[in-house]
């Protein structure tokens, strides 16, 4: 990526070898998955939180083989097959080689291939952190996962089910059977069903930016966890420049009023890379608890076409690039 803009600002090109730090492993990338944050970065929509140095390499999810380890690395050896969600200031997964701090790396699940392993990190960690850490989902709760057929949603349904929840999800008619096969107890077809009739939820995982509607679905004391709309004040105080915070406060006033009327709360999640949690997810894959869902795998030379498919917003599961 040479600058911010549309698809034309990114192209396949030669780049310097990644610079390794003492706690880094160097990974020969076998597969990398695409995420909405990749094209939002390219468009400049995420630059308040993530500031890539141009030219920048896109991609944050990888799976591959370790070819070198730094002098302070203790958890991995050369030859280990791993996956990682790269650190937020060191993205660059769409490349032949990457370096990553060992703390964000995990052994890949051995029951699936590199493509499935590459699809796991960002989507899986986002779902796990939203449901278990932020929402505090426990057995018996009624939990709604929006966009259940998407890259995050397909994993979130399974994780919520594993946590013991009664899982509802939204999707279109063509994906009803897919989300049922992943464990959804109730399926809301947004092309035909009335979402406004849903009430009494303990938690909603909202990946669509429809937090006000989601808050109205909650019982008093419920929670909506959002990942794509405007952040909350806690995130603003932690991550945004002070001059932006008053504007954020004004922009989120309608959402706060909706939360107050509903007696529910909204929490924004900005997922953090975590090798320990990623290893837990990989273990669930090997145990048959979690199944990665792939929409399509593209060769590296067709990365542009892969991004075009991602930006159309109709993928069932994850889009992966094979290196």
C-alpha positions as CSV (number, residue, x, y, z in Angstrom):
1,X,0.0,0.0,0.0
2,X,1.6,3.2,-1.2
3,X,-1.0,5.6,0.3
4,X,-4.6,5.6,1.5
5,X,-7.3,5.1,-1.0
6,X,-9.1,2.5,-3.1
7,X,-8.0,-0.9,-4.4
8,X,-5.6,0.8,-6.9
9,X,-3.2,2.0,-4.1
10,X,-2.2,-1.6,-3.2
11,X,-0.3,-3.9,-5.5
12,X,2.1,-6.9,-5.3
13,X,5.7,-5.6,-5.0
14,X,9.1,-6.4,-3.6
15,X,9.8,-5.3,-0.1
16,X,12.7,-5.5,2.4
17,X,13.1,-8.5,4.6
18,X,11.2,-8.0,7.9
19,X,13.4,-6.8,10.8
20,X,13.5,-9.3,13.7
21,X,13.6,-8.3,17.3
22,X,15.1,-10.4,20.2
23,X,11.7,-12.0,21.1
24,X,10.6,-12.5,17.5
25,X,10.1,-15.6,15.5
26,X,10.4,-15.4,11.7
27,X,7.6,-17.1,9.9
28,X,7.6,-18.4,6.3
29,X,4.0,-17.6,5.5
30,X,1.9,-20.4,3.9
31,X,-1.5,-18.7,4.1
32,X,-2.9,-15.4,5.2
33,X,-6.5,-14.5,5.8
34,X,-8.2,-11.2,4.9
35,X,-10.3,-9.1,7.4
36,X,-12.3,-5.9,7.0
37,X,-9.6,-4.1,9.0
38,X,-7.3,-4.6,6.0
39,X,-9.3,-2.6,3.6
40,X,-10.4,-0.1,6.2
41,X,-6.7,0.5,6.8
42,X,-6.2,1.0,3.1
43,X,-9.1,3.4,3.0
44,X,-7.6,5.4,5.9
45,X,-10.7,4.7,8.1
46,X,-8.6,3.2,11.0
47,X,-5.7,5.6,11.0
48,X,-6.8,7.2,14.3
49,X,-6.1,3.9,16.1
50,X,-3.5,2.3,13.7
51,X,-0.8,4.3,12.0
52,X,1.1,2.3,9.3
53,X,4.3,3.7,7.9
54,X,4.0,4.0,4.1
55,X,4.6,2.0,2.1
56,X,2.8,-0.6,4.2
57,X,2.0,-4.3,3.8
58,X,-1.5,-5.3,4.5
59,X,-2.7,-8.4,6.4
60,X,-2.6,-9.4,10.0
61,X,-3.5,-13.1,10.1
62,X,-0.9,-15.7,9.1
63,X,-0.1,-19.4,9.3
64,X,3.2,-20.9,8.4
65,X,6.5,-22.4,9.5
66,X,9.1,-20.8,11.8
67,X,12.4,-20.4,10.0
68,X,14.3,-18.4,12.7
69,X,14.0,-17.5,16.4
70,X,15.4,-14.5,18.3
71,X,17.8,-15.0,21.2
72,X,15.1,-14.3,23.8
73,X,12.5,-16.7,22.3
74,X,11.6,-19.5,24.7
75,X,8.3,-21.0,23.4
76,X,9.1,-22.0,19.8
77,X,11.8,-23.7,17.7
78,X,12.7,-23.6,14.1
79,X,10.3,-25.9,12.1
80,X,7.3,-25.3,14.4
81,X,4.1,-24.8,12.4
82,X,2.2,-21.8,13.8
83,X,-0.4,-19.2,13.4
84,X,-0.6,-15.6,14.6
85,X,-2.5,-12.4,14.7
86,X,0.4,-10.0,14.1
87,X,0.9,-7.0,16.5
88,X,-1.1,-4.0,15.5
89,X,1.9,-1.8,14.8
90,X,3.6,-4.6,12.8
91,X,1.0,-5.8,10.2
92,X,2.2,-7.2,7.0
93,X,0.8,-10.8,6.7
94,X,0.4,-10.7,2.9
95,X,4.1,-11.4,2.4
96,X,6.4,-14.4,2.0
97,X,7.9,-13.8,5.5
98,X,6.9,-12.0,8.6
99,X,8.3,-11.4,12.1
100,X,6.2,-11.6,15.2
101,X,6.7,-11.4,18.9
102,X,6.4,-14.9,20.3
103,X,3.6,-13.7,22.7
104,X,1.1,-13.4,19.7
105,X,2.0,-16.7,18.2
106,X,0.5,-20.2,18.8
107,X,1.1,-23.7,17.4
108,X,-1.4,-24.2,14.6
109,X,-4.2,-26.7,14.9
110,X,-2.9,-30.0,13.4
111,X,-6.3,-31.3,12.3
112,X,-6.7,-28.7,9.6
113,X,-4.5,-27.1,6.9
114,X,-2.6,-23.9,6.8
115,X,-5.6,-22.1,5.2
116,X,-8.0,-22.9,8.0
117,X,-5.3,-22.1,10.6
118,X,-4.8,-18.7,9.0
119,X,-8.5,-18.0,9.2
120,X,-8.6,-18.4,12.9
121,X,-6.6,-15.6,14.7
122,X,-8.4,-12.3,14.3
123,X,-11.9,-13.6,13.9
124,X,-11.5,-16.2,16.7
125,X,-9.9,-13.9,19.2
126,X,-12.5,-11.2,18.5
127,X,-15.3,-13.6,19.2
128,X,-13.7,-15.1,22.2
129,X,-12.8,-11.8,23.8
130,X,-16.2,-10.3,23.1
131,X,-18.2,-13.2,24.4
132,X,-16.2,-14.5,27.3
133,X,-14.3,-11.4,28.6
134,X,-16.4,-8.4,27.7
135,X,-19.9,-9.9,27.8
136,X,-19.1,-12.5,30.4
137,X,-21.4,-15.1,28.7
138,X,-22.3,-18.0,31.0
139,X,-24.3,-21.2,30.6
140,X,-28.0,-20.7,30.0
141,X,-27.9,-17.1,28.8
142,X,-29.6,-16.0,25.6
143,X,-27.0,-14.5,23.3
144,X,-27.5,-13.0,19.8
145,X,-24.7,-13.1,17.3
146,X,-25.3,-10.8,14.4
147,X,-24.1,-11.8,10.9
148,X,-23.7,-15.4,11.8
149,X,-22.5,-16.5,8.4
150,X,-19.6,-14.1,8.3
151,X,-16.0,-14.6,9.2
152,X,-16.4,-13.6,12.8
153,X,-20.0,-14.8,13.1
154,X,-19.3,-18.4,12.1
155,X,-16.8,-18.7,15.0
156,X,-18.8,-16.7,17.4
157,X,-21.8,-19.0,17.2
158,X,-19.6,-22.0,18.0
159,X,-17.8,-20.2,20.9
160,X,-21.1,-19.0,22.4
161,X,-22.5,-22.5,22.2
162,X,-19.3,-23.9,23.8
163,X,-19.8,-21.4,26.6
164,X,-23.2,-22.9,27.2
165,X,-25.4,-20.2,25.8
166,X,-28.7,-20.4,24.0
167,X,-27.5,-18.9,20.7
168,X,-29.6,-16.8,18.3
169,X,-28.1,-15.4,15.1
170,X,-29.1,-13.2,12.1
171,X,-28.5,-14.2,8.5
172,X,-30.0,-14.3,5.1
173,X,-32.2,-17.1,3.8
174,X,-29.4,-18.8,1.8
175,X,-27.3,-19.2,5.0
176,X,-29.9,-20.5,7.4
177,X,-28.8,-24.1,7.2
178,X,-25.1,-23.2,7.5
179,X,-25.6,-21.3,10.8
180,X,-27.8,-24.1,12.1
181,X,-25.1,-26.6,11.4
182,X,-22.7,-24.5,13.5
183,X,-25.0,-24.7,16.5
184,X,-27.4,-21.8,16.3
185,X,-30.5,-22.6,18.4
186,X,-32.7,-19.8,16.8
187,X,-32.1,-18.3,13.4
188,X,-33.5,-14.9,12.4
189,X,-33.7,-14.4,8.7
190,X,-33.3,-10.6,8.4
191,X,-34.9,-10.7,4.9
192,X,-38.2,-12.0,6.3
193,X,-38.3,-11.9,10.1
194,X,-39.0,-8.9,12.4
195,X,-35.8,-8.2,14.3
196,X,-37.7,-5.6,16.4
197,X,-39.7,-8.3,18.0
198,X,-36.6,-9.8,19.7
199,X,-36.5,-8.9,23.4
200,X,-35.0,-10.1,26.7
201,X,-31.5,-11.0,25.5
202,X,-28.6,-11.3,28.0
203,X,-26.0,-10.3,25.4
204,X,-25.6,-9.2,21.8
205,X,-22.4,-9.5,19.8
206,X,-22.9,-6.8,17.2
207,X,-20.4,-6.8,14.3
208,X,-22.7,-4.6,12.1
209,X,-22.7,-1.3,13.9
210,X,-26.4,-1.5,14.8
211,X,-25.8,-1.1,18.5
212,X,-28.9,1.0,19.3
213,X,-31.3,-1.6,17.8
214,X,-29.3,-4.3,19.6
215,X,-29.6,-2.4,22.9
216,X,-33.4,-2.4,22.6
217,X,-33.3,-6.2,22.3
218,X,-31.6,-6.6,25.7
219,X,-33.1,-7.3,29.1
220,X,-32.3,-4.8,31.8
221,X,-28.7,-5.5,32.8
222,X,-27.9,-6.9,29.4
223,X,-24.9,-5.9,27.3
224,X,-24.1,-5.2,23.7
225,X,-20.5,-5.7,22.6
226,X,-19.7,-3.8,19.4
227,X,-16.6,-4.0,17.2
228,X,-17.4,-2.0,14.0
229,X,-19.3,1.1,15.1
230,X,-18.2,4.1,17.0
231,X,-16.0,3.3,20.1
232,X,-17.1,4.0,23.6
233,X,-15.6,6.6,26.0
234,X,-13.3,4.1,27.6
235,X,-11.6,3.3,24.3
236,X,-11.5,7.0,23.5
237,X,-9.7,7.9,26.7
238,X,-7.3,5.0,26.2
239,X,-6.5,5.3,22.5
240,X,-7.7,8.5,20.8
241,X,-6.2,12.0,20.9
242,X,-7.8,14.3,23.4
243,X,-9.1,16.7,20.7
244,X,-11.2,13.9,19.2
245,X,-12.9,12.9,22.4
246,X,-15.5,15.7,22.6
247,X,-16.7,14.8,19.1
248,X,-16.9,11.2,20.1
249,X,-19.0,12.1,23.2
250,X,-21.5,14.0,21.1
251,X,-21.6,11.4,18.3
252,X,-22.3,8.6,20.8
253,X,-25.0,10.5,22.8
254,X,-27.9,8.8,21.0
255,X,-26.4,5.4,21.8
256,X,-25.9,6.2,25.4
257,X,-29.5,7.5,25.8
258,X,-30.8,4.3,24.2
259,X,-28.7,2.2,26.6
260,X,-30.1,4.2,29.6
261,X,-33.6,3.7,28.5
262,X,-33.0,0.0,27.9
263,X,-31.2,-0.4,31.2
264,X,-28.4,-2.1,29.3
265,X,-24.8,-1.2,28.6
266,X,-22.7,-0.9,25.5
267,X,-19.0,-1.9,25.4
268,X,-16.6,-1.5,22.5
269,X,-14.0,-4.2,21.8
270,X,-10.7,-3.5,20.0
271,X,-9.3,-7.0,19.9
272,X,-5.8,-7.6,21.3
273,X,-3.5,-10.2,19.8
274,X,-2.9,-13.0,22.4
275,X,-0.9,-16.2,21.7
276,X,-2.3,-17.9,24.8
277,X,-5.9,-17.5,23.8
278,X,-5.0,-18.4,20.2
279,X,-3.5,-21.6,21.5
280,X,-6.8,-22.3,23.3
281,X,-8.7,-21.8,20.1
282,X,-6.4,-24.0,18.2
283,X,-7.0,-26.7,20.9
284,X,-10.7,-26.4,20.4
285,X,-10.3,-26.9,16.7
286,X,-8.3,-30.1,17.3
287,X,-10.9,-31.2,19.8
288,X,-13.7,-30.8,17.3
289,X,-15.3,-27.9,19.3
290,X,-14.5,-25.3,16.7
291,X,-14.7,-25.6,12.9
292,X,-13.2,-22.8,10.7
293,X,-15.4,-22.0,7.8
294,X,-13.6,-20.9,4.5
295,X,-15.5,-19.0,1.8
296,X,-12.7,-19.3,-0.7
297,X,-8.9,-19.5,-1.0
298,X,-7.1,-17.4,-3.6
299,X,-3.5,-17.7,-4.9
300,X,-1.2,-14.8,-3.9
301,X,-1.2,-13.5,-7.4
302,X,-5.0,-12.9,-7.1
303,X,-4.9,-11.0,-3.9
304,X,-6.7,-8.1,-5.6
305,X,-9.6,-10.3,-6.5
306,X,-9.7,-11.7,-2.9
307,X,-10.0,-8.1,-1.6
308,X,-12.8,-7.4,-4.1
309,X,-14.7,-10.4,-2.9
310,X,-14.2,-9.4,0.8
311,X,-15.4,-5.8,0.1
312,X,-18.6,-7.1,-1.5
313,X,-19.6,-8.3,2.0
314,X,-21.2,-11.6,1.0
315,X,-18.6,-14.1,2.1
316,X,-19.7,-17.2,4.0
317,X,-16.8,-17.6,6.5
318,X,-13.3,-16.4,5.8
319,X,-11.4,-15.5,2.7
320,X,-7.8,-16.7,2.6
321,X,-4.7,-16.1,0.4
322,X,-2.3,-19.0,-0.2
323,X,1.3,-17.9,-0.5
